[in-house]
Every structure is written in structure tokens, then in C-alpha cells.
Amino acid sequence: MRRRSLNATRRLWHSAPSVSPPATPVDVRQGAQLGASETRLLCRFASQSRQAEWPGLDVAVGESLASRSESYPPMRALRSFRFLGLVPFAFVAPAYADSMDPAIERLVTNAGDCRTTTGAINLPTAPGVYQPCQTDEASFRRLVSQYAFAFAPTAMHSARTTGLGGFHLSLEAAYTGIESKAQYWKNGTRGADDPSTGQASVVNKTPQSVLQLYSVKFRKSFGFGLEFTGVTGIMPKTSMWSAGVDARLSLLEGFRRHIPGSLPDVAVGGGVRTITGASQFQLTIASVDAQVSKPIAIADTTVFTPWIGYQYLWIFADSNIVDLTPATDATRLCGYSGQALPGQVQAASPDSYDGQVICRNGGTNADFDNNRIFKKARLERQRLLLGFNIRHETLMFGAQYILDMVPPDQAQNESYDKTALKGMPRQWTGVVELGLMF
């Protein structure tokens, strides 16, 4: 009797005309009035034979009616795709600010009057006119100038290229001294969170004295003394990454004999670096440099090459819109109900449509004036490069010291920038490199 019922079920299934998929998923439990064998067979056919016609069939529910030891191929595939869909999220870390990340919303000249130490708006208790926060342009220029010195191209190479068929892959570590005791570093960086409460700090009491930058670099020559470099790096204790390219031309490339062969190698070049991860401003550094080097053979497989060079930097820093009172929600303080624009409010005359924010219930729009943009910074630096590398067969190690040739304020072309950077000390960078040259 059961075999006859099973055969009837097969004939009914195969003879059924093709129909459109149902609007809602079909639950296999609707076949529970059949015997266990018929239901198991229906589940198998639903998952294998008719999957294209019935894409909404809920096979997962019906699978519980079958043997737990069976696993159908379509279900295994679905499980695999479900796992693969989660794989990208396994490598995504939550975004957060670190102790040396920029916090330029604290760089204001009237901090005690316009905002509290926690970043909330400081409205006057007595009736009066609120004075919005004013950006501290000098501190902003000092901060981005010192960041730029750390991110700038290091020109960590001799004047001789890798050669037509050669290339160089290396790891580079750069350590840059900063004016860590200055107030603009304490106010202009996040600082560590409070370990007991987890709350963000309102000032960075102990900024690092040295910024670190670790990079991966690839150099390749294309003949005629022309060489290109690609580099990317990360700065610990911040959320910032850097990337850029360099190009240079070795002027005496190929001269290895007679009088030209005794002359030192000379190269001119340049590079550009930009950063990502800083939400409050964009920073780009361009450079030109010139170097003189001379390889000295120590043994058949070892070459020592010292060099000296000069580098000129152009720094481009552009602020985004920055909320100088981030602890206050301007729309909530106002009770925002729109703007004075046609279609939003009724005005007595067209002149009343001035686009101003409209507040309700006695709210104030004063905090909207605390969304500011710092003036764009166009700064310059001049640097001295002193370095060497030692190559043994394919292994190469190098070190370099970079120093401001003149005080930062004297390197500026604009009088406004000279005043803003006046008194800022010279910076230095120490670079070490380890790589392979083929």
C-alpha cells in the first residue's frame, strides 16, 4: 500500500505542469499528511530537481523531517555561500581614534568663552550675544607642518639606480621628532582614553615625542638613468596611512670607466605623498631633491655607498568642515524645524527668505556657527639628507639622517606663515631600511 502511494506521488510530480513560483515561500511541512517516505522523497526532489522552478521553496525546514545523517548538495552549497559572504567582514576592524590622531576641533583661540573643556557649547548665563569659537590658524599650521615632515618622501637611496634589469624591494622605518611639549600638540591630538571609564580624553597630556612611520617600498629602473618608486606606509598610534610615488634621473648613469667613471653619481628627482585616515583634513606633500653619492667597493661582493642631498618640500593642508563643539548637537539645541526658504515657511516678503535656520520652543541656532573650516595651509620646508647603504650580494641595509636646513619659519614664502611658525624648532628624521636588490 505504501509502495503504491509512493509511485503515485512520483507520477503526480513528474506529470505536473510547470507553473510560476509562488508569491511566498512554500513550507514543506504542508506535506506532513503524507507518509514519512513520501515527505522525504518530496524534500529530495524539491532540493534537486525543481529548484529552478521553485526558488522560494523552504527546503531547510523540510530537511528536519528527513534523516539527520543526510545532507543534500544544494544545501551544502548554500551553507558555503553563506560562509563566504561573512568572510570579508572578518577582516574589517571597527574604526576608532588613537592617541596621536588629529583633534583640531580643540584648536580655538577663545576656548574658555565659546566651549567647555569637554567640547560642549558654553552659552552665556546672562542675556547677551554668544561669540562663536574662532579657529587657531597658527596652531593648525604648526601641527600639519610637523605631521608633513614625518610623512614626506625620505629620498632614501643613493644617486645610482638599480640598473635596467634590476629592482629593489625593502622595508623602511622612519622616526621623526616633534615638539611634543607644545600646547598645539596637546590640544591638537586625541590622547589616550580614560582606562577606568573608557571616556575620550579632553586633552593629550603626554603626546609621543617621536612619530613612527613604517613603509613598504618598491624601486624599478627603466634604463637611461630613469627610476620610479612606489611606497605605502602606516603610522602607529594613529589611524593614518600614507601612499605615494617617486621619480628620479641619474645624470651619469652608465659611466663606469676612465675619467667619468671616477666622478660621483649625481641624481635629481622628486616625489609626492598623501595620507588617508584623517577625517578632519587632507594632507599632501610634494618634493624635489638632488643627491650626490659614490660607491666604494669593500670586497668582491660588498659595496658601501655614502651620499649627501638636499630636499625641498611643499605642504598642502586643507581642512574639512570641523565641529568645534562636538559634544553639542546643534539641531537638538535649536529644535530645528527648517530653514527660511520658499516652501518651508510663510514669509511676509521675499526678502525674508534668507536661508537662516529656524528654531522652535525658544531654541538657539548659535551652535551652527561653530562648524568652521581652517584656512588652507601652503607651507614649505628645506631639508638636508645624509645617508649610506651597504650592499652584500642581494641584501641591502641603509640608514639616513634628515634635518631642517633652516628654521621652519625662515623656509616660508608668505609673511603670514612666517609669523605662524615663528619660534618652531627644527625637526629631524632618522630612517633605516632593509631590503633586497636584484
Contacts in CASP RR format, 6 or more apart in sequence:
PFRMAT RR
TARGET T0000
AUTHOR 0000-0000-0000
METHOD contacts of the structure
MODEL  1
MRRRSLNATRRLWHSAPSVSPPATPVDVRQGAQLGASETRLLCRFASQSR
QAEWPGLDVAVGESLASRSESYPPMRALRSFRFLGLVPFAFVAPAYADSM
DPAIERLVTNAGDCRTTTGAINLPTAPGVYQPCQTDEASFRRLVSQYAFA
FAPTAMHSARTTGLGGFHLSLEAAYTGIESKAQYWKNGTRGADDPSTGQA
SVVNKTPQSVLQLYSVKFRKSFGFGLEFTGVTGIMPKTSMWSAGVDARLS
LLEGFRRHIPGSLPDVAVGGGVRTITGASQFQLTIASVDAQVSKPIAIAD
TTVFTPWIGYQYLWIFADSNIVDLTPATDATRLCGYSGQALPGQVQAASP
DSYDGQVICRNGGTNADFDNNRIFKKARLERQRLLLGFNIRHETLMFGAQ
YILDMVPPDQAQNESYDKTALKGMPRQWTGVVELGLMF
2 35 0 8 1.000
2 37 0 8 1.000
5 34 0 8 1.000
5 35 0 8 1.000
5 38 0 8 1.000
6 37 0 8 1.000
6 38 0 8 1.000
6 41 0 8 1.000
9 34 0 8 1.000
9 38 0 8 1.000
9 41 0 8 1.000
9 42 0 8 1.000
10 41 0 8 1.000
13 42 0 8 1.000
13 45 0 8 1.000
18 53 0 8 1.000
19 53 0 8 1.000
21 53 0 8 1.000
21 54 0 8 1.000
21 55 0 8 1.000
21 56 0 8 1.000
22 54 0 8 1.000
22 56 0 8 1.000
25 56 0 8 1.000
25 57 0 8 1.000
25 58 0 8 1.000
26 54 0 8 1.000
26 56 0 8 1.000
26 57 0 8 1.000
26 58 0 8 1.000
27 58 0 8 1.000
27 61 0 8 1.000
27 62 0 8 1.000
28 39 0 8 1.000
28 42 0 8 1.000
28 43 0 8 1.000
28 46 0 8 1.000
28 57 0 8 1.000
28 58 0 8 1.000
28 59 0 8 1.000
28 61 0 8 1.000
28 62 0 8 1.000
28 65 0 8 1.000
29 61 0 8 1.000
29 62 0 8 1.000
29 65 0 8 1.000
31 39 0 8 1.000
31 42 0 8 1.000
32 39 0 8 1.000
32 65 0 8 1.000
34 42 0 8 1.000
36 65 0 8 1.000
39 62 0 8 1.000
39 65 0 8 1.000
39 66 0 8 1.000
40 65 0 8 1.000
40 66 0 8 1.000
40 67 0 8 1.000
43 59 0 8 1.000
43 62 0 8 1.000
43 63 0 8 1.000
43 65 0 8 1.000
43 66 0 8 1.000
44 66 0 8 1.000
44 72 0 8 1.000
46 54 0 8 1.000
46 57 0 8 1.000
46 59 0 8 1.000
47 57 0 8 1.000
47 59 0 8 1.000
47 63 0 8 1.000
47 72 0 8 1.000
47 74 0 8 1.000
47 75 0 8 1.000
48 72 0 8 1.000
48 73 0 8 1.000
48 74 0 8 1.000
50 57 0 8 1.000
51 57 0 8 1.000
51 74 0 8 1.000
59 72 0 8 1.000
59 74 0 8 1.000
59 75 0 8 1.000
60 75 0 8 1.000
63 72 0 8 1.000
63 75 0 8 1.000
95 239 0 8 1.000
96 239 0 8 1.000
97 103 0 8 1.000
97 190 0 8 1.000
97 200 0 8 1.000
97 239 0 8 1.000
98 190 0 8 1.000
98 237 0 8 1.000
98 238 0 8 1.000
98 239 0 8 1.000
99 189 0 8 1.000
99 190 0 8 1.000
99 191 0 8 1.000
99 192 0 8 1.000
99 204 0 8 1.000
99 207 0 8 1.000
99 208 0 8 1.000
99 237 0 8 1.000
100 189 0 8 1.000
100 190 0 8 1.000
100 191 0 8 1.000
100 204 0 8 1.000
100 207 0 8 1.000
100 208 0 8 1.000
100 211 0 8 1.000
100 235 0 8 1.000
100 237 0 8 1.000
100 238 0 8 1.000
101 189 0 8 1.000
101 190 0 8 1.000
101 238 0 8 1.000
101 239 0 8 1.000
101 240 0 8 1.000
101 278 0 8 1.000
102 143 0 8 1.000
102 147 0 8 1.000
102 188 0 8 1.000
102 189 0 8 1.000
102 190 0 8 1.000
102 278 0 8 1.000
102 280 0 8 1.000
102 281 0 8 1.000
103 187 0 8 1.000
103 188 0 8 1.000
103 189 0 8 1.000
103 190 0 8 1.000
103 191 0 8 1.000
103 204 0 8 1.000
103 280 0 8 1.000
104 140 0 8 1.000
104 143 0 8 1.000
104 188 0 8 1.000
104 280 0 8 1.000
104 281 0 8 1.000
104 319 0 8 1.000
104 322 0 8 1.000
104 374 0 8 1.000
105 119 0 8 1.000
105 280 0 8 1.000
105 322 0 8 1.000
105 323 0 8 1.000
105 324 0 8 1.000
105 325 0 8 1.000
105 326 0 8 1.000
106 119 0 8 1.000
106 187 0 8 1.000
106 188 0 8 1.000
106 202 0 8 1.000
106 203 0 8 1.000
107 135 0 8 1.000
107 136 0 8 1.000
107 139 0 8 1.000
107 140 0 8 1.000
107 143 0 8 1.000
107 184 0 8 1.000
107 187 0 8 1.000
107 188 0 8 1.000
107 374 0 8 1.000
108 114 0 8 1.000
108 115 0 8 1.000
108 133 0 8 1.000
108 134 0 8 1.000
108 135 0 8 1.000
108 136 0 8 1.000
108 324 0 8 1.000
109 134 0 8 1.000
109 135 0 8 1.000
109 136 0 8 1.000
110 131 0 8 1.000
110 133 0 8 1.000
110 134 0 8 1.000
111 117 0 8 1.000
111 133 0 8 1.000
112 122 0 8 1.000
113 122 0 8 1.000
113 131 0 8 1.000
114 121 0 8 1.000
114 122 0 8 1.000
114 130 0 8 1.000
114 131 0 8 1.000
114 132 0 8 1.000
114 133 0 8 1.000
114 134 0 8 1.000
114 324 0 8 1.000
114 325 0 8 1.000
114 370 0 8 1.000
115 121 0 8 1.000
115 122 0 8 1.000
115 133 0 8 1.000
115 324 0 8 1.000
115 325 0 8 1.000
115 370 0 8 1.000
116 122 0 8 1.000
116 327 0 8 1.000
117 202 0 8 1.000
117 203 0 8 1.000
118 202 0 8 1.000
118 327 0 8 1.000
119 202 0 8 1.000
119 325 0 8 1.000
119 326 0 8 1.000
119 327 0 8 1.000
119 328 0 8 1.000
120 325 0 8 1.000
120 327 0 8 1.000
120 328 0 8 1.000
121 130 0 8 1.000
121 325 0 8 1.000
121 328 0 8 1.000
121 333 0 8 1.000
121 366 0 8 1.000
121 367 0 8 1.000
121 370 0 8 1.000
123 130 0 8 1.000
123 364 0 8 1.000
123 366 0 8 1.000
124 130 0 8 1.000
130 364 0 8 1.000
130 366 0 8 1.000
132 324 0 8 1.000
132 366 0 8 1.000
132 369 0 8 1.000
132 370 0 8 1.000
132 372 0 8 1.000
133 324 0 8 1.000
133 325 0 8 1.000
133 370 0 8 1.000
133 372 0 8 1.000
135 324 0 8 1.000
135 372 0 8 1.000
135 373 0 8 1.000
135 374 0 8 1.000
135 375 0 8 1.000
136 184 0 8 1.000
137 374 0 8 1.000
137 375 0 8 1.000
137 420 0 8 1.000
138 419 0 8 1.000
138 420 0 8 1.000
138 421 0 8 1.000
139 183 0 8 1.000
139 184 0 8 1.000
139 187 0 8 1.000
139 188 0 8 1.000
140 317 0 8 1.000
140 319 0 8 1.000
140 374 0 8 1.000
140 375 0 8 1.000
140 377 0 8 1.000
141 317 0 8 1.000
141 377 0 8 1.000
141 379 0 8 1.000
141 417 0 8 1.000
141 420 0 8 1.000
141 421 0 8 1.000
142 179 0 8 1.000
142 182 0 8 1.000
142 184 0 8 1.000
142 420 0 8 1.000
142 421 0 8 1.000
142 424 0 8 1.000
143 184 0 8 1.000
143 185 0 8 1.000
143 188 0 8 1.000
144 281 0 8 1.000
144 283 0 8 1.000
144 315 0 8 1.000
144 317 0 8 1.000
144 377 0 8 1.000
144 379 0 8 1.000
145 315 0 8 1.000
145 377 0 8 1.000
145 379 0 8 1.000
145 381 0 8 1.000
145 408 0 8 1.000
145 421 0 8 1.000
145 424 0 8 1.000
146 176 0 8 1.000
146 178 0 8 1.000
146 179 0 8 1.000
146 185 0 8 1.000
146 424 0 8 1.000
146 427 0 8 1.000
147 211 0 8 1.000
147 283 0 8 1.000
148 283 0 8 1.000
148 285 0 8 1.000
148 313 0 8 1.000
148 315 0 8 1.000
148 317 0 8 1.000
148 379 0 8 1.000
148 381 0 8 1.000
149 176 0 8 1.000
149 313 0 8 1.000
149 381 0 8 1.000
149 427 0 8 1.000
149 429 0 8 1.000
150 174 0 8 1.000
150 176 0 8 1.000
150 177 0 8 1.000
150 178 0 8 1.000
150 211 0 8 1.000
150 213 0 8 1.000
150 235 0 8 1.000
150 429 0 8 1.000
151 213 0 8 1.000
151 235 0 8 1.000
151 240 0 8 1.000
151 242 0 8 1.000
151 273 0 8 1.000
151 275 0 8 1.000
151 283 0 8 1.000
151 285 0 8 1.000
152 273 0 8 1.000
152 285 0 8 1.000
152 287 0 8 1.000
152 311 0 8 1.000
152 313 0 8 1.000
152 381 0 8 1.000
152 383 0 8 1.000
153 231 0 8 1.000
153 244 0 8 1.000
153 246 0 8 1.000
153 270 0 8 1.000
153 271 0 8 1.000
153 272 0 8 1.000
153 273 0 8 1.000
153 285 0 8 1.000
153 287 0 8 1.000
153 289 0 8 1.000
153 311 0 8 1.000
154 172 0 8 1.000
154 174 0 8 1.000
154 400 0 8 1.000
154 402 0 8 1.000
154 429 0 8 1.000
154 431 0 8 1.000
155 246 0 8 1.000
155 269 0 8 1.000
155 270 0 8 1.000
155 287 0 8 1.000
155 289 0 8 1.000
155 291 0 8 1.000
155 309 0 8 1.000
155 311 0 8 1.000
155 385 0 8 1.000
156 172 0 8 1.000
156 217 0 8 1.000
156 398 0 8 1.000
156 400 0 8 1.000
156 431 0 8 1.000
156 433 0 8 1.000
157 219 0 8 1.000
157 229 0 8 1.000
157 248 0 8 1.000
157 291 0 8 1.000
157 389 0 8 1.000
158 265 0 8 1.000
158 267 0 8 1.000
158 291 0 8 1.000
158 293 0 8 1.000
158 295 0 8 1.000
158 305 0 8 1.000
158 307 0 8 1.000
158 389 0 8 1.000
159 250 0 8 1.000
159 264 0 8 1.000
159 265 0 8 1.000
159 266 0 8 1.000
159 267 0 8 1.000
159 291 0 8 1.000
159 292 0 8 1.000
159 293 0 8 1.000
159 307 0 8 1.000
160 250 0 8 1.000
160 253 0 8 1.000
160 265 0 8 1.000
160 267 0 8 1.000
160 293 0 8 1.000
160 295 0 8 1.000
160 305 0 8 1.000
161 219 0 8 1.000
161 221 0 8 1.000
161 223 0 8 1.000
161 225 0 8 1.000
161 226 0 8 1.000
161 227 0 8 1.000
161 248 0 8 1.000
161 250 0 8 1.000
161 253 0 8 1.000
161 267 0 8 1.000
162 168 0 8 1.000
162 219 0 8 1.000
162 220 0 8 1.000
162 221 0 8 1.000
162 227 0 8 1.000
162 437 0 8 1.000
163 221 0 8 1.000
163 223 0 8 1.000
163 225 0 8 1.000
163 227 0 8 1.000
163 253 0 8 1.000
164 221 0 8 1.000
164 222 0 8 1.000
164 223 0 8 1.000
165 221 0 8 1.000
166 220 0 8 1.000
166 221 0 8 1.000
166 437 0 8 1.000
166 438 0 8 1.000
167 218 0 8 1.000
167 219 0 8 1.000
167 220 0 8 1.000
167 221 0 8 1.000
167 437 0 8 1.000
167 438 0 8 1.000
168 217 0 8 1.000
168 218 0 8 1.000
168 219 0 8 1.000
168 220 0 8 1.000
168 396 0 8 1.000
168 435 0 8 1.000
168 436 0 8 1.000
168 437 0 8 1.000
168 438 0 8 1.000
169 216 0 8 1.000
169 217 0 8 1.000
169 218 0 8 1.000
169 219 0 8 1.000
169 435 0 8 1.000
169 436 0 8 1.000
170 216 0 8 1.000
170 217 0 8 1.000
170 219 0 8 1.000
170 396 0 8 1.000
170 433 0 8 1.000
170 434 0 8 1.000
170 435 0 8 1.000
170 436 0 8 1.000
171 214 0 8 1.000
171 215 0 8 1.000
171 216 0 8 1.000
171 217 0 8 1.000
171 433 0 8 1.000
171 434 0 8 1.000
171 435 0 8 1.000
172 214 0 8 1.000
172 215 0 8 1.000
172 216 0 8 1.000
172 217 0 8 1.000
172 231 0 8 1.000
172 431 0 8 1.000
172 432 0 8 1.000
172 433 0 8 1.000
173 212 0 8 1.000
173 213 0 8 1.000
173 214 0 8 1.000
173 215 0 8 1.000
173 431 0 8 1.000
173 432 0 8 1.000
173 433 0 8 1.000
174 212 0 8 1.000
174 213 0 8 1.000
174 214 0 8 1.000
174 215 0 8 1.000
174 429 0 8 1.000
174 430 0 8 1.000
174 431 0 8 1.000
175 210 0 8 1.000
175 211 0 8 1.000
175 212 0 8 1.000
175 213 0 8 1.000
175 429 0 8 1.000
175 430 0 8 1.000
175 431 0 8 1.000
176 210 0 8 1.000
176 211 0 8 1.000
176 212 0 8 1.000
176 213 0 8 1.000
176 427 0 8 1.000
176 428 0 8 1.000
176 429 0 8 1.000
176 430 0 8 1.000
177 209 0 8 1.000
177 210 0 8 1.000
177 211 0 8 1.000
177 427 0 8 1.000
177 428 0 8 1.000
177 429 0 8 1.000
178 185 0 8 1.000
178 207 0 8 1.000
178 208 0 8 1.000
178 209 0 8 1.000
178 210 0 8 1.000
178 211 0 8 1.000
178 427 0 8 1.000
179 185 0 8 1.000
179 424 0 8 1.000
179 425 0 8 1.000
180 207 0 8 1.000
180 208 0 8 1.000
180 209 0 8 1.000
185 204 0 8 1.000
185 207 0 8 1.000
186 203 0 8 1.000
186 204 0 8 1.000
186 205 0 8 1.000
186 207 0 8 1.000
187 203 0 8 1.000
187 204 0 8 1.000
188 204 0 8 1.000
189 204 0 8 1.000
189 207 0 8 1.000
190 200 0 8 1.000
190 201 0 8 1.000
190 204 0 8 1.000
191 200 0 8 1.000
191 201 0 8 1.000
191 203 0 8 1.000
191 204 0 8 1.000
191 205 0 8 1.000
191 207 0 8 1.000
192 201 0 8 1.000
192 204 0 8 1.000
193 199 0 8 1.000
193 200 0 8 1.000
193 201 0 8 1.000
194 200 0 8 1.000
194 201 0 8 1.000
208 237 0 8 1.000
211 235 0 8 1.000
212 235 0 8 1.000
212 236 0 8 1.000
212 237 0 8 1.000
213 233 0 8 1.000
213 234 0 8 1.000
213 235 0 8 1.000
213 242 0 8 1.000
214 233 0 8 1.000
214 234 0 8 1.000
214 235 0 8 1.000
214 236 0 8 1.000
215 231 0 8 1.000
215 232 0 8 1.000
215 233 0 8 1.000
215 234 0 8 1.000
215 242 0 8 1.000
216 231 0 8 1.000
216 232 0 8 1.000
216 233 0 8 1.000
217 229 0 8 1.000
217 230 0 8 1.000
217 231 0 8 1.000
217 433 0 8 1.000
218 229 0 8 1.000
218 230 0 8 1.000
218 231 0 8 1.000
219 227 0 8 1.000
219 228 0 8 1.000
219 229 0 8 1.000
219 230 0 8 1.000
220 227 0 8 1.000
220 228 0 8 1.000
220 229 0 8 1.000
221 227 0 8 1.000
222 228 0 8 1.000
223 253 0 8 1.000
224 253 0 8 1.000
225 249 0 8 1.000
225 250 0 8 1.000
225 251 0 8 1.000
225 253 0 8 1.000
225 254 0 8 1.000
226 247 0 8 1.000
226 248 0 8 1.000
226 249 0 8 1.000
226 250 0 8 1.000
227 247 0 8 1.000
227 248 0 8 1.000
227 249 0 8 1.000
227 250 0 8 1.000
228 245 0 8 1.000
228 246 0 8 1.000
228 247 0 8 1.000
229 245 0 8 1.000
229 246 0 8 1.000
229 247 0 8 1.000
229 248 0 8 1.000
230 244 0 8 1.000
230 245 0 8 1.000
230 246 0 8 1.000
231 242 0 8 1.000
231 243 0 8 1.000
231 244 0 8 1.000
231 245 0 8 1.000
231 246 0 8 1.000
231 273 0 8 1.000
232 241 0 8 1.000
232 242 0 8 1.000
232 243 0 8 1.000
232 244 0 8 1.000
233 241 0 8 1.000
233 242 0 8 1.000
233 243 0 8 1.000
234 240 0 8 1.000
234 241 0 8 1.000
234 242 0 8 1.000
235 241 0 8 1.000
235 242 0 8 1.000
239 277 0 8 1.000
239 278 0 8 1.000
240 275 0 8 1.000
240 276 0 8 1.000
240 277 0 8 1.000
240 278 0 8 1.000
241 275 0 8 1.000
241 276 0 8 1.000
241 277 0 8 1.000
242 273 0 8 1.000
242 274 0 8 1.000
242 275 0 8 1.000
242 276 0 8 1.000
243 273 0 8 1.000
243 274 0 8 1.000
243 276 0 8 1.000
244 271 0 8 1.000
244 272 0 8 1.000
244 273 0 8 1.000
244 274 0 8 1.000
245 271 0 8 1.000
245 272 0 8 1.000
246 269 0 8 1.000
246 270 0 8 1.000
246 271 0 8 1.000
246 272 0 8 1.000
247 269 0 8 1.000
247 270 0 8 1.000
247 271 0 8 1.000
248 267 0 8 1.000
248 268 0 8 1.000
248 269 0 8 1.000
248 270 0 8 1.000
248 289 0 8 1.000
249 267 0 8 1.000
249 268 0 8 1.000
249 269 0 8 1.000
250 265 0 8 1.000
250 266 0 8 1.000
250 267 0 8 1.000
251 266 0 8 1.000
251 267 0 8 1.000
251 268 0 8 1.000
252 260 0 8 1.000
252 261 0 8 1.000
252 263 0 8 1.000
252 265 0 8 1.000
252 266 0 8 1.000
253 265 0 8 1.000
255 261 0 8 1.000
255 263 0 8 1.000
264 292 0 8 1.000
264 293 0 8 1.000
264 294 0 8 1.000
265 292 0 8 1.000
265 293 0 8 1.000
265 294 0 8 1.000
265 295 0 8 1.000
266 290 0 8 1.000
266 291 0 8 1.000
266 292 0 8 1.000
267 290 0 8 1.000
267 291 0 8 1.000
267 293 0 8 1.000
268 288 0 8 1.000
268 289 0 8 1.000
268 290 0 8 1.000
268 291 0 8 1.000
269 288 0 8 1.000
269 289 0 8 1.000
269 290 0 8 1.000
270 286 0 8 1.000
270 287 0 8 1.000
270 288 0 8 1.000
270 289 0 8 1.000
271 286 0 8 1.000
271 287 0 8 1.000
271 288 0 8 1.000
272 284 0 8 1.000
272 285 0 8 1.000
272 286 0 8 1.000
272 287 0 8 1.000
273 284 0 8 1.000
273 285 0 8 1.000
274 282 0 8 1.000
274 283 0 8 1.000
274 284 0 8 1.000
274 285 0 8 1.000
275 282 0 8 1.000
275 283 0 8 1.000
275 284 0 8 1.000
279 320 0 8 1.000
280 319 0 8 1.000
280 320 0 8 1.000
280 322 0 8 1.000
281 317 0 8 1.000
281 318 0 8 1.000
281 319 0 8 1.000
281 320 0 8 1.000
281 374 0 8 1.000
282 316 0 8 1.000
282 317 0 8 1.000
282 318 0 8 1.000
282 320 0 8 1.000
283 315 0 8 1.000
283 316 0 8 1.000
283 317 0 8 1.000
284 315 0 8 1.000
284 316 0 8 1.000
285 313 0 8 1.000
285 314 0 8 1.000
285 315 0 8 1.000
285 316 0 8 1.000
286 313 0 8 1.000
286 314 0 8 1.000
286 316 0 8 1.000
287 311 0 8 1.000
287 312 0 8 1.000
287 313 0 8 1.000
287 314 0 8 1.000
288 311 0 8 1.000
288 312 0 8 1.000
289 309 0 8 1.000
289 310 0 8 1.000
289 311 0 8 1.000
289 312 0 8 1.000
289 385 0 8 1.000
290 309 0 8 1.000
290 310 0 8 1.000
291 307 0 8 1.000
291 308 0 8 1.000
291 309 0 8 1.000
291 385 0 8 1.000
292 307 0 8 1.000
292 308 0 8 1.000
292 309 0 8 1.000
293 305 0 8 1.000
293 306 0 8 1.000
293 307 0 8 1.000
293 308 0 8 1.000
294 305 0 8 1.000
294 306 0 8 1.000
294 307 0 8 1.000
295 303 0 8 1.000
295 304 0 8 1.000
295 305 0 8 1.000
296 303 0 8 1.000
296 304 0 8 1.000
296 305 0 8 1.000
296 306 0 8 1.000
297 303 0 8 1.000
298 304 0 8 1.000
301 392 0 8 1.000
301 393 0 8 1.000
302 390 0 8 1.000
302 391 0 8 1.000
302 392 0 8 1.000
303 390 0 8 1.000
303 391 0 8 1.000
304 388 0 8 1.000
304 389 0 8 1.000
304 390 0 8 1.000
305 388 0 8 1.000
305 389 0 8 1.000
305 390 0 8 1.000
305 391 0 8 1.000
306 387 0 8 1.000
306 388 0 8 1.000
307 385 0 8 1.000
307 386 0 8 1.000
307 387 0 8 1.000
307 388 0 8 1.000
308 384 0 8 1.000
308 385 0 8 1.000
308 386 0 8 1.000
308 387 0 8 1.000
309 384 0 8 1.000
309 385 0 8 1.000
309 386 0 8 1.000
310 382 0 8 1.000
310 383 0 8 1.000
310 384 0 8 1.000
310 385 0 8 1.000
310 405 0 8 1.000
311 382 0 8 1.000
311 383 0 8 1.000
311 384 0 8 1.000
311 385 0 8 1.000
311 402 0 8 1.000
312 380 0 8 1.000
312 381 0 8 1.000
312 382 0 8 1.000
312 383 0 8 1.000
313 380 0 8 1.000
313 381 0 8 1.000
313 382 0 8 1.000
313 383 0 8 1.000
314 378 0 8 1.000
314 379 0 8 1.000
314 380 0 8 1.000
315 377 0 8 1.000
315 378 0 8 1.000
315 379 0 8 1.000
315 380 0 8 1.000
315 381 0 8 1.000
316 376 0 8 1.000
316 377 0 8 1.000
316 378 0 8 1.000
317 376 0 8 1.000
317 377 0 8 1.000
317 379 0 8 1.000
318 376 0 8 1.000
318 377 0 8 1.000
319 373 0 8 1.000
319 374 0 8 1.000
319 375 0 8 1.000
319 376 0 8 1.000
320 373 0 8 1.000
321 371 0 8 1.000
321 372 0 8 1.000
321 373 0 8 1.000
322 371 0 8 1.000
322 372 0 8 1.000
322 373 0 8 1.000
322 374 0 8 1.000
323 330 0 8 1.000
323 370 0 8 1.000
323 371 0 8 1.000
324 370 0 8 1.000
324 371 0 8 1.000
324 372 0 8 1.000
325 367 0 8 1.000
325 370 0 8 1.000
328 367 0 8 1.000
328 370 0 8 1.000
330 336 0 8 1.000
330 365 0 8 1.000
330 367 0 8 1.000
330 368 0 8 1.000
330 370 0 8 1.000
330 371 0 8 1.000
333 363 0 8 1.000
333 364 0 8 1.000
333 366 0 8 1.000
333 367 0 8 1.000
334 357 0 8 1.000
334 359 0 8 1.000
334 363 0 8 1.000
334 364 0 8 1.000
334 365 0 8 1.000
334 367 0 8 1.000
334 368 0 8 1.000
335 359 0 8 1.000
335 360 0 8 1.000
335 361 0 8 1.000
335 363 0 8 1.000
336 357 0 8 1.000
336 358 0 8 1.000
336 359 0 8 1.000
336 360 0 8 1.000
337 358 0 8 1.000
337 359 0 8 1.000
337 360 0 8 1.000
338 344 0 8 1.000
338 345 0 8 1.000
338 357 0 8 1.000
338 358 0 8 1.000
339 345 0 8 1.000
339 355 0 8 1.000
339 356 0 8 1.000
339 357 0 8 1.000
339 358 0 8 1.000
340 347 0 8 1.000
340 352 0 8 1.000
340 353 0 8 1.000
340 354 0 8 1.000
340 355 0 8 1.000
340 356 0 8 1.000
340 358 0 8 1.000
341 353 0 8 1.000
341 355 0 8 1.000
342 353 0 8 1.000
344 358 0 8 1.000
345 358 0 8 1.000
347 353 0 8 1.000
356 365 0 8 1.000
357 365 0 8 1.000
357 368 0 8 1.000
359 365 0 8 1.000
377 417 0 8 1.000
378 414 0 8 1.000
378 417 0 8 1.000
379 408 0 8 1.000
379 412 0 8 1.000
379 417 0 8 1.000
379 421 0 8 1.000
380 411 0 8 1.000
380 412 0 8 1.000
380 413 0 8 1.000
381 404 0 8 1.000
381 408 0 8 1.000
381 411 0 8 1.000
382 404 0 8 1.000
382 405 0 8 1.000
382 406 0 8 1.000
382 411 0 8 1.000
383 402 0 8 1.000
383 403 0 8 1.000
383 404 0 8 1.000
383 405 0 8 1.000
384 402 0 8 1.000
384 403 0 8 1.000
384 404 0 8 1.000
384 405 0 8 1.000
385 400 0 8 1.000
385 401 0 8 1.000
385 402 0 8 1.000
386 400 0 8 1.000
386 401 0 8 1.000
386 402 0 8 1.000
386 403 0 8 1.000
387 398 0 8 1.000
387 399 0 8 1.000
387 400 0 8 1.000
387 401 0 8 1.000
388 398 0 8 1.000
388 399 0 8 1.000
388 400 0 8 1.000
389 396 0 8 1.000
389 397 0 8 1.000
389 398 0 8 1.000
389 399 0 8 1.000
389 433 0 8 1.000
390 396 0 8 1.000
390 397 0 8 1.000
390 398 0 8 1.000
391 437 0 8 1.000
394 436 0 8 1.000
394 437 0 8 1.000
394 438 0 8 1.000
395 435 0 8 1.000
395 436 0 8 1.000
396 433 0 8 1.000
396 434 0 8 1.000
396 435 0 8 1.000
396 436 0 8 1.000
396 437 0 8 1.000
397 432 0 8 1.000
397 433 0 8 1.000
397 434 0 8 1.000
397 435 0 8 1.000
398 432 0 8 1.000
398 433 0 8 1.000
398 434 0 8 1.000
399 430 0 8 1.000
399 431 0 8 1.000
399 432 0 8 1.000
399 433 0 8 1.000
400 430 0 8 1.000
400 431 0 8 1.000
400 433 0 8 1.000
401 428 0 8 1.000
401 429 0 8 1.000
401 430 0 8 1.000
401 431 0 8 1.000
402 428 0 8 1.000
402 429 0 8 1.000
402 430 0 8 1.000
402 431 0 8 1.000
403 426 0 8 1.000
403 427 0 8 1.000
403 428 0 8 1.000
403 429 0 8 1.000
404 411 0 8 1.000
404 426 0 8 1.000
404 427 0 8 1.000
404 428 0 8 1.000
406 426 0 8 1.000
407 423 0 8 1.000
407 424 0 8 1.000
407 425 0 8 1.000
407 426 0 8 1.000
408 421 0 8 1.000
408 424 0 8 1.000
408 425 0 8 1.000
408 426 0 8 1.000
408 427 0 8 1.000
409 417 0 8 1.000
409 418 0 8 1.000
409 419 0 8 1.000
409 420 0 8 1.000
409 421 0 8 1.000
409 422 0 8 1.000
409 423 0 8 1.000
409 424 0 8 1.000
410 418 0 8 1.000
412 418 0 8 1.000
412 421 0 8 1.000
END
